[in-house]
Amino acid sequence: MGSTGAFIFSEEYTGLVSAPKVNAVDTTGAGDTFCGALTVMISERSKLEDAVSFANTAAAISVTRFGAQASIPTREEVLNFLK
């Protein structure tokens, strides 16, 4: 759903998890960043809504930078953005 966020439909939670508003310069790798961040958080047993929020934020940060690999934020960057 891009800049809108991600919709979850599960037993845990159903609804839209909004993405942060940022000034996008390059969307290359945003989907990969989202999937990677979501996978990490799920593997660490985070609540699904929290995992999607983290992934949305990671992807949002990535689109503010150019490139694919170079645009992927660190965990610390995502956590700082969420504060």
PEFENZI-V15881 format. One line per field, one symbol per residue. phi: phi as a letter, one per 40 degrees, with the letter a starting at -180 (. if undefined). burial: 1 if it has 9 or more other C-alpha atoms within 8 Angstrom, else 0. A space follows every 50 residues. Layout:
BEGIN
phi = ???
burial = ???
END
This chain:
BEGIN
phi = .fcchacbbaccabicbccccbccbacdgccccdcccccdccccgccdcc cccccdccccccccbcgbccccccddccccccc
burial = 00001111000011001111000101011100111111001100010110 111111111111111111001110000110000
END
